[in-house]
């Protein structure tokens, strides 16, 4: 099944849904589905962003999220810092 999305929010939702199912150590939706967490920013940007967007720039991705009203926070978990959007 091929799913197409043409807007930034739709592409982001599709990307996070895919990662939740296939690579949840990189990014996934929260258990209640109201937010998502990016655990590995580097891998997320290098491997997955170019599959859905025309770039691999994590900063640009976050700026786009901000334009759509998303906010982010950082959670420290062990030695890792997770970005919750």
Biopython code that builds the backbone (N, CA, C, O; Angstrom):
import numpy as np
from Bio.PDB.StructureBuilder import StructureBuilder

atoms = [
    (1, "UNK", "N", (0.852, -1.178, 0.000)),
    (1, "UNK", "CA", (0.000, 0.000, 0.000)),
    (1, "UNK", "C", (0.892, 1.234, 0.000)),
    (1, "UNK", "O", (1.806, 1.341, 0.818)),
    (2, "UNK", "N", (0.637, 2.148, -0.897)),
    (2, "UNK", "CA", (1.361, 3.410, -0.960)),
    (2, "UNK", "C", (0.425, 4.506, -0.480)),
    (2, "UNK", "O", (-0.683, 4.667, -0.993)),
    (3, "UNK", "N", (0.888, 5.262, 0.517)),
    (3, "UNK", "CA", (0.089, 6.355, 1.043)),
    (3, "UNK", "C", (0.777, 7.658, 0.676)),
    (3, "UNK", "O", (1.978, 7.811, 0.898)),
    (4, "UNK", "N", (0.037, 8.583, 0.127)),
    (4, "UNK", "CA", (0.601, 9.866, -0.272)),
    (4, "UNK", "C", (0.094, 10.963, 0.643)),
    (4, "UNK", "O", (-1.054, 10.937, 1.085)),
    (5, "UNK", "N", (0.945, 11.913, 0.918)),
    (5, "UNK", "CA", (0.573, 13.074, 1.707)),
    (5, "UNK", "C", (1.189, 14.284, 1.021)),
    (5, "UNK", "O", (2.335, 14.233, 0.574)),
    (6, "UNK", "N", (0.433, 15.367, 0.939)),
    (6, "UNK", "CA", (0.956, 16.509, 0.196)),
    (6, "UNK", "C", (1.189, 17.760, 1.040)),
    (6, "UNK", "O", (1.734, 18.739, 0.529)),
    (7, "UNK", "N", (0.805, 17.761, 2.290)),
    (7, "UNK", "CA", (1.058, 18.924, 3.132)),
    (7, "UNK", "C", (2.095, 18.553, 4.194)),
    (7, "UNK", "O", (2.288, 17.378, 4.506)),
    (8, "UNK", "N", (2.749, 19.558, 4.736)),
    (8, "UNK", "CA", (3.758, 19.291, 5.761)),
    (8, "UNK", "C", (3.178, 18.507, 6.939)),
    (8, "UNK", "O", (3.767, 17.503, 7.339)),
    (9, "UNK", "N", (2.034, 18.933, 7.516)),
    (9, "UNK", "CA", (1.498, 18.152, 8.642)),
    (9, "UNK", "C", (1.157, 16.711, 8.254)),
    (9, "UNK", "O", (1.386, 15.790, 9.038)),
    (10, "UNK", "N", (0.617, 16.514, 7.063)),
    (10, "UNK", "CA", (0.262, 15.158, 6.632)),
    (10, "UNK", "C", (1.512, 14.299, 6.433)),
    (10, "UNK", "O", (1.531, 13.129, 6.816)),
    (11, "UNK", "N", (2.551, 14.877, 5.837)),
    (11, "UNK", "CA", (3.810, 14.138, 5.655)),
    (11, "UNK", "C", (4.438, 13.805, 7.000)),
    (11, "UNK", "O", (4.948, 12.702, 7.200)),
    (12, "UNK", "N", (4.397, 14.766, 7.924)),
    (12, "UNK", "CA", (4.959, 14.531, 9.253)),
    (12, "UNK", "C", (4.209, 13.411, 9.958)),
    (12, "UNK", "O", (4.825, 12.533, 10.562)),
    (13, "UNK", "N", (2.891, 13.437, 9.883)),
    (13, "UNK", "CA", (2.085, 12.386, 10.509)),
    (13, "UNK", "C", (2.414, 11.026, 9.904)),
    (13, "UNK", "O", (2.567, 10.039, 10.622)),
    (14, "UNK", "N", (2.519, 10.983, 8.600)),
    (14, "UNK", "CA", (2.847, 9.735, 7.913)),
    (14, "UNK", "C", (4.235, 9.233, 8.327)),
    (14, "UNK", "O", (4.421, 8.042, 8.577)),
    (15, "UNK", "N", (5.200, 10.146, 8.398)),
    (15, "UNK", "CA", (6.557, 9.782, 8.793)),
    (15, "UNK", "C", (6.589, 9.226, 10.214)),
    (15, "UNK", "O", (7.184, 8.175, 10.455)),
    (16, "UNK", "N", (5.958, 9.917, 11.149)),
    (16, "UNK", "CA", (5.994, 9.464, 12.543)),
    (16, "UNK", "C", (5.196, 8.169, 12.710)),
    (16, "UNK", "O", (5.583, 7.306, 13.498)),
    (17, "UNK", "N", (4.106, 8.027, 11.988)),
    (17, "UNK", "CA", (3.348, 6.774, 12.020)),
    (17, "UNK", "C", (4.216, 5.625, 11.536)),
    (17, "UNK", "O", (4.251, 4.560, 12.153)),
    (18, "UNK", "N", (4.914, 5.843, 10.430)),
    (18, "UNK", "CA", (5.802, 4.815, 9.885)),
    (18, "UNK", "C", (6.889, 4.445, 10.891)),
    (18, "UNK", "O", (7.151, 3.264, 11.122)),
    (19, "UNK", "N", (7.517, 5.453, 11.487)),
    (19, "UNK", "CA", (8.586, 5.179, 12.446)),
    (19, "UNK", "C", (8.061, 4.512, 13.709)),
    (19, "UNK", "O", (8.739, 3.656, 14.278)),
    (20, "UNK", "N", (6.872, 4.883, 14.156)),
    (20, "UNK", "CA", (6.266, 4.246, 15.324)),
    (20, "UNK", "C", (6.133, 2.749, 15.083)),
    (20, "UNK", "O", (6.340, 1.944, 15.990)),
    (21, "UNK", "N", (5.784, 2.382, 13.843)),
    (21, "UNK", "CA", (5.593, 0.977, 13.487)),
    (21, "UNK", "C", (6.889, 0.243, 13.141)),
    (21, "UNK", "O", (7.016, -0.949, 13.419)),
    (22, "UNK", "N", (7.858, 0.947, 12.534)),
    (22, "UNK", "CA", (9.030, 0.250, 11.993)),
    (22, "UNK", "C", (10.344, 0.549, 12.699)),
    (22, "UNK", "O", (11.234, -0.301, 12.703)),
    (23, "UNK", "N", (10.496, 1.720, 13.294)),
    (23, "UNK", "CA", (11.766, 2.089, 13.934)),
    (23, "UNK", "C", (11.499, 3.012, 15.128)),
    (23, "UNK", "O", (11.936, 4.162, 15.137)),
    (24, "UNK", "N", (10.776, 2.499, 16.140)),
    (24, "UNK", "CA", (10.367, 3.347, 17.261)),
    (24, "UNK", "C", (11.511, 3.839, 18.130)),
    (24, "UNK", "O", (11.293, 4.684, 18.999)),
    (25, "UNK", "N", (12.718, 3.341, 17.925)),
    (25, "UNK", "CA", (13.860, 3.862, 18.678)),
    (25, "UNK", "C", (14.353, 5.183, 18.092)),
    (25, "UNK", "O", (15.147, 5.884, 18.719)),
    (26, "UNK", "N", (13.885, 5.523, 16.889)),
    (26, "UNK", "CA", (14.236, 6.804, 16.262)),
    (26, "UNK", "C", (13.187, 7.857, 16.606)),
    (26, "UNK", "O", (13.533, 8.955, 17.042)),
    (27, "UNK", "N", (11.922, 7.535, 16.417)),
    (27, "UNK", "CA", (10.827, 8.458, 16.730)),
    (27, "UNK", "C", (9.535, 7.670, 16.844)),
    (27, "UNK", "O", (9.370, 6.632, 16.203)),
    (28, "UNK", "N", (8.621, 8.170, 17.665)),
    (28, "UNK", "CA", (7.324, 7.502, 17.783)),
    (28, "UNK", "C", (6.310, 8.453, 18.417)),
    (28, "UNK", "O", (6.662, 9.450, 19.047)),
    (29, "UNK", "N", (5.043, 8.103, 18.224)),
    (29, "UNK", "CA", (3.977, 8.831, 18.893)),
    (29, "UNK", "C", (3.971, 8.447, 20.363)),
    (29, "UNK", "O", (4.387, 7.348, 20.730)),
    (30, "UNK", "N", (3.499, 9.359, 21.197)),
    (30, "UNK", "CA", (3.330, 9.046, 22.616)),
    (30, "UNK", "C", (2.235, 7.991, 22.745)),
    (30, "UNK", "O", (1.485, 7.741, 21.802)),
    (31, "UNK", "N", (2.154, 7.383, 23.913)),
    (31, "UNK", "CA", (1.168, 6.311, 24.099)),
    (31, "UNK", "C", (-0.264, 6.809, 23.931)),
    (31, "UNK", "O", (-1.134, 6.045, 23.511)),
    (32, "UNK", "N", (-0.525, 8.082, 24.253)),
    (32, "UNK", "CA", (-1.886, 8.609, 24.075)),
    (32, "UNK", "C", (-2.103, 9.252, 22.710)),
    (32, "UNK", "O", (-3.211, 9.688, 22.398)),
    (33, "UNK", "N", (-1.039, 9.313, 21.886)),
    (33, "UNK", "CA", (-1.160, 9.817, 20.521)),
    (33, "UNK", "C", (-1.244, 11.323, 20.383)),
    (33, "UNK", "O", (-1.498, 11.824, 19.287)),
    (34, "UNK", "N", (-1.037, 12.061, 21.472)),
    (34, "UNK", "CA", (-1.176, 13.520, 21.400)),
    (34, "UNK", "C", (0.135, 14.240, 21.092)),
    (34, "UNK", "O", (0.140, 15.451, 20.872)),
    (35, "UNK", "N", (1.234, 13.511, 21.076)),
    (35, "UNK", "CA", (2.527, 14.110, 20.773)),
    (35, "UNK", "C", (3.425, 13.032, 20.167)),
    (35, "UNK", "O", (3.070, 11.854, 20.122)),
    (36, "UNK", "N", (4.588, 13.466, 19.705)),
    (36, "UNK", "CA", (5.560, 12.467, 19.270)),
    (36, "UNK", "C", (6.922, 12.833, 19.799)),
    (36, "UNK", "O", (7.202, 13.995, 20.094)),
    (37, "UNK", "N", (7.764, 11.828, 19.916)),
    (37, "UNK", "CA", (9.107, 12.012, 20.438)),
    (37, "UNK", "C", (10.121, 11.607, 19.388)),
    (37, "UNK", "O", (9.945, 10.609, 18.689)),
    (38, "UNK", "N", (11.178, 12.387, 19.283)),
    (38, "UNK", "CA", (12.292, 12.057, 18.387)),
    (38, "UNK", "C", (13.468, 11.712, 19.288)),
    (38, "UNK", "O", (13.995, 12.570, 19.996)),
    (39, "UNK", "N", (13.870, 10.457, 19.255)),
    (39, "UNK", "CA", (14.916, 9.967, 20.148)),
    (39, "UNK", "C", (16.303, 10.093, 19.531)),
    (39, "UNK", "O", (17.280, 10.325, 20.243)),
    (40, "UNK", "N", (16.394, 9.943, 18.227)),
    (40, "UNK", "CA", (17.688, 9.992, 17.537)),
    (40, "UNK", "C", (17.607, 11.036, 16.427)),
    (40, "UNK", "O", (17.268, 10.722, 15.286)),
    (41, "UNK", "N", (17.923, 12.281, 16.779)),
    (41, "UNK", "CA", (17.786, 13.379, 15.822)),
    (41, "UNK", "C", (18.662, 13.186, 14.593)),
    (41, "UNK", "O", (18.240, 13.473, 13.473)),
    (42, "UNK", "N", (19.864, 12.705, 14.800)),
    (42, "UNK", "CA", (20.799, 12.541, 13.691)),
    (42, "UNK", "C", (20.295, 11.521, 12.674)),
    (42, "UNK", "O", (20.257, 11.802, 11.476)),
    (43, "UNK", "N", (19.912, 10.351, 13.143)),
    (43, "UNK", "CA", (19.405, 9.319, 12.233)),
    (43, "UNK", "C", (18.086, 9.754, 11.598)),
    (43, "UNK", "O", (17.847, 9.503, 10.417)),
    (44, "UNK", "N", (17.239, 10.403, 12.381)),
    (44, "UNK", "CA", (15.971, 10.918, 11.873)),
    (44, "UNK", "C", (16.214, 11.853, 10.692)),
    (44, "UNK", "O", (15.559, 11.745, 9.655)),
    (45, "UNK", "N", (17.164, 12.774, 10.862)),
    (45, "UNK", "CA", (17.454, 13.762, 9.811)),
    (45, "UNK", "C", (18.136, 13.133, 8.609)),
    (45, "UNK", "O", (17.758, 13.408, 7.470)),
    (46, "UNK", "N", (19.127, 12.300, 8.844)),
    (46, "UNK", "CA", (19.921, 11.751, 7.742)),
    (46, "UNK", "C", (19.183, 10.684, 6.942)),
    (46, "UNK", "O", (19.276, 10.648, 5.715)),
    (47, "UNK", "N", (18.455, 9.821, 7.632)),
    (47, "UNK", "CA", (17.840, 8.673, 6.946)),
    (47, "UNK", "C", (16.382, 8.905, 6.559)),
    (47, "UNK", "O", (15.963, 8.534, 5.463)),
    (48, "UNK", "N", (15.613, 9.516, 7.451)),
    (48, "UNK", "CA", (14.170, 9.546, 7.239)),
    (48, "UNK", "C", (13.624, 10.847, 6.649)),
    (48, "UNK", "O", (12.712, 10.809, 5.823)),
    (49, "UNK", "N", (14.166, 11.998, 7.060)),
    (49, "UNK", "CA", (13.648, 13.251, 6.491)),
    (49, "UNK", "C", (13.708, 13.275, 4.962)),
    (49, "UNK", "O", (12.728, 13.672, 4.332)),
    (50, "UNK", "N", (14.827, 12.862, 4.336)),
    (50, "UNK", "CA", (14.876, 12.912, 2.868)),
    (50, "UNK", "C", (13.861, 11.994, 2.171)),
    (50, "UNK", "O", (13.552, 12.191, 0.996)),
    (51, "UNK", "N", (13.354, 11.010, 2.882)),
    (51, "UNK", "CA", (12.348, 10.119, 2.292)),
    (51, "UNK", "C", (10.979, 10.790, 2.188)),
    (51, "UNK", "O", (10.138, 10.373, 1.391)),
    (52, "UNK", "N", (10.756, 11.831, 2.994)),
    (52, "UNK", "CA", (9.453, 12.496, 3.022)),
    (52, "UNK", "C", (9.508, 13.960, 2.608)),
    (52, "UNK", "O", (8.502, 14.534, 2.191)),
    (53, "UNK", "N", (10.696, 14.564, 2.725)),
    (53, "UNK", "CA", (10.867, 15.974, 2.419)),
    (53, "UNK", "C", (12.063, 16.143, 1.485)),
    (53, "UNK", "O", (12.804, 15.191, 1.241)),
    (54, "UNK", "N", (12.244, 17.339, 0.971)),
    (54, "UNK", "CA", (13.323, 17.591, 0.014)),
    (54, "UNK", "C", (14.626, 17.982, 0.691)),
    (54, "UNK", "O", (15.486, 18.598, 0.061)),
    (55, "UNK", "N", (14.787, 17.636, 1.958)),
    (55, "UNK", "CA", (15.996, 18.015, 2.684)),
    (55, "UNK", "C", (16.256, 17.028, 3.819)),
    (55, "UNK", "O", (15.436, 16.158, 4.112)),
    (56, "UNK", "N", (17.410, 17.185, 4.442)),
    (56, "UNK", "CA", (17.749, 16.385, 5.617)),
    (56, "UNK", "C", (18.158, 17.305, 6.773)),
    (56, "UNK", "O", (18.952, 16.922, 7.632)),
    (57, "UNK", "N", (17.613, 18.505, 6.780)),
    (57, "UNK", "CA", (17.970, 19.508, 7.772)),
    (57, "UNK", "C", (16.978, 19.471, 8.934)),
    (57, "UNK", "O", (15.823, 19.874, 8.792)),
    (58, "UNK", "N", (17.444, 18.984, 10.084)),
    (58, "UNK", "CA", (16.568, 18.856, 11.245)),
    (58, "UNK", "C", (16.055, 20.226, 11.708)),
    (58, "UNK", "O", (14.889, 20.355, 12.081)),
    (59, "UNK", "N", (16.915, 21.242, 11.685)),
    (59, "UNK", "CA", (16.502, 22.586, 12.089)),
    (59, "UNK", "C", (15.366, 23.114, 11.231)),
    (59, "UNK", "O", (14.439, 23.741, 11.745)),
    (60, "UNK", "N", (15.427, 22.868, 9.927)),
    (60, "UNK", "CA", (14.345, 23.295, 9.025)),
    (60, "UNK", "C", (13.050, 22.561, 9.342)),
    (60, "UNK", "O", (11.968, 23.145, 9.289)),
    (61, "UNK", "N", (13.165, 21.279, 9.671)),
    (61, "UNK", "CA", (11.990, 20.486, 10.045)),
    (61, "UNK", "C", (11.324, 21.093, 11.284)),
    (61, "UNK", "O", (10.104, 21.253, 11.321)),
    (62, "UNK", "N", (12.127, 21.427, 12.290)),
    (62, "UNK", "CA", (11.589, 22.011, 13.523)),
    (62, "UNK", "C", (10.970, 23.383, 13.249)),
    (62, "UNK", "O", (9.920, 23.704, 13.806)),
    (63, "UNK", "N", (11.599, 24.193, 12.405)),
    (63, "UNK", "CA", (11.027, 25.506, 12.057)),
    (63, "UNK", "C", (9.658, 25.340, 11.383)),
    (63, "UNK", "O", (8.720, 26.086, 11.664)),
    (64, "UNK", "N", (9.567, 24.359, 10.499)),
    (64, "UNK", "CA", (8.271, 24.098, 9.848)),
    (64, "UNK", "C", (7.223, 23.687, 10.881)),
    (64, "UNK", "O", (6.079, 24.138, 10.824)),
    (65, "UNK", "N", (7.619, 22.826, 11.830)),
    (65, "UNK", "CA", (6.685, 22.437, 12.896)),
    (65, "UNK", "C", (6.197, 23.671, 13.638)),
    (65, "UNK", "O", (5.008, 23.807, 13.924)),
    (66, "UNK", "N", (7.125, 24.568, 13.947)),
    (66, "UNK", "CA", (6.760, 25.785, 14.679)),
    (66, "UNK", "C", (5.775, 26.641, 13.885)),
    (66, "UNK", "O", (4.865, 27.233, 14.466)),
    (67, "UNK", "N", (5.944, 26.712, 12.569)),
    (67, "UNK", "CA", (5.020, 27.474, 11.727)),
    (67, "UNK", "C", (3.593, 26.935, 11.812)),
    (67, "UNK", "O", (2.629, 27.683, 11.654)),
    (68, "UNK", "N", (3.470, 25.637, 12.062)),
    (68, "UNK", "CA", (2.151, 25.017, 12.175)),
    (68, "UNK", "C", (1.657, 24.959, 13.613)),
    (68, "UNK", "O", (0.666, 24.288, 13.903)),
    (69, "UNK", "N", (2.340, 25.658, 14.517)),
    (69, "UNK", "CA", (1.862, 25.758, 15.889)),
    (69, "UNK", "C", (2.351, 24.668, 16.829)),
    (69, "UNK", "O", (1.920, 24.612, 17.981)),
    (70, "UNK", "N", (3.236, 23.805, 16.365)),
    (70, "UNK", "CA", (3.786, 22.791, 17.250)),
    (70, "UNK", "C", (4.758, 23.454, 18.218)),
    (70, "UNK", "O", (5.395, 24.451, 17.878)),
    (71, "UNK", "N", (4.869, 22.920, 19.386)),
    (71, "UNK", "CA", (5.875, 23.359, 20.350)),
    (71, "UNK", "C", (6.707, 22.148, 20.741)),
    (71, "UNK", "O", (6.277, 21.007, 20.570)),
    (72, "UNK", "N", (7.881, 22.396, 21.259)),
    (72, "UNK", "CA", (8.725, 21.267, 21.638)),
    (72, "UNK", "C", (9.262, 21.462, 23.040)),
    (72, "UNK", "O", (9.336, 22.576, 23.559)),
    (73, "UNK", "N", (9.624, 20.365, 23.622)),
    (73, "UNK", "CA", (10.276, 20.383, 24.929)),
    (73, "UNK", "C", (11.298, 19.262, 24.929)),
    (73, "UNK", "O", (11.236, 18.349, 24.106)),
    (74, "UNK", "N", (12.217, 19.337, 25.838)),
    (74, "UNK", "CA", (13.245, 18.310, 25.932)),
    (74, "UNK", "C", (13.055, 17.538, 27.236)),
    (74, "UNK", "O", (12.894, 18.125, 28.306)),
    (75, "UNK", "N", (13.077, 16.229, 27.123)),
    (75, "UNK", "CA", (12.973, 15.371, 28.296)),
    (75, "UNK", "C", (14.269, 14.599, 28.445)),
    (75, "UNK", "O", (14.756, 14.006, 27.482)),
    (76, "UNK", "N", (14.823, 14.601, 29.625)),
    (76, "UNK", "CA", (16.043, 13.840, 29.858)),
    (76, "UNK", "C", (15.639, 12.457, 30.356)),
    (76, "UNK", "O", (14.892, 12.317, 31.324)),
    (77, "UNK", "N", (16.153, 11.445, 29.668)),
    (77, "UNK", "CA", (15.835, 10.068, 30.016)),
    (77, "UNK", "C", (17.157, 9.320, 30.041)),
    (77, "UNK", "O", (17.733, 9.032, 28.992)),
    (78, "UNK", "N", (17.636, 9.006, 31.234)),
    (78, "UNK", "CA", (18.945, 8.376, 31.338)),
    (78, "UNK", "C", (19.995, 9.347, 30.833)),
    (78, "UNK", "O", (20.072, 10.481, 31.306)),
    (79, "UNK", "N", (20.801, 8.917, 29.882)),
    (79, "UNK", "CA", (21.821, 9.784, 29.283)),
    (79, "UNK", "C", (21.322, 10.462, 28.019)),
    (79, "UNK", "O", (22.039, 11.268, 27.427)),
    (80, "UNK", "N", (20.107, 10.149, 27.597)),
    (80, "UNK", "CA", (19.586, 10.681, 26.339)),
    (80, "UNK", "C", (18.652, 11.864, 26.612)),
    (80, "UNK", "O", (18.020, 11.953, 27.664)),
    (81, "UNK", "N", (18.588, 12.748, 25.649)),
    (81, "UNK", "CA", (17.631, 13.836, 25.688)),
    (81, "UNK", "C", (16.664, 13.629, 24.546)),
    (81, "UNK", "O", (17.059, 13.629, 23.380)),
    (82, "UNK", "N", (15.403, 13.454, 24.873)),
    (82, "UNK", "CA", (14.370, 13.241, 23.867)),
    (82, "UNK", "C", (13.705, 14.562, 23.547)),
    (82, "UNK", "O", (13.513, 15.397, 24.432)),
    (83, "UNK", "N", (13.355, 14.755, 22.295)),
    (83, "UNK", "CA", (12.603, 15.946, 21.897)),
    (83, "UNK", "C", (11.148, 15.511, 21.732)),
    (83, "UNK", "O", (10.835, 14.634, 20.927)),
    (84, "UNK", "N", (10.289, 16.126, 22.491)),
    (84, "UNK", "CA", (8.858, 15.819, 22.425)),
    (84, "UNK", "C", (8.183, 16.952, 21.695)),
    (84, "UNK", "O", (8.338, 18.117, 22.060)),
    (85, "UNK", "N", (7.431, 16.613, 20.661)),
    (85, "UNK", "CA", (6.768, 17.621, 19.852)),
    (85, "UNK", "C", (5.268, 17.418, 19.949)),
    (85, "UNK", "O", (4.504, 18.165, 19.338)),
]
sb = StructureBuilder()
sb.init_structure("model")
sb.init_model(0)
sb.init_chain("A")
sb.init_seg("    ")
for serial, (resi, resn, name, xyz) in enumerate(atoms, 1):
    if name == "N":
        sb.init_residue(resn, " ", resi, " ")
    sb.init_atom(name, np.array(xyz, "f"), 0.0, 1.0, " ", f" {name:<3s}", serial, name[0])
structure = sb.get_structure()
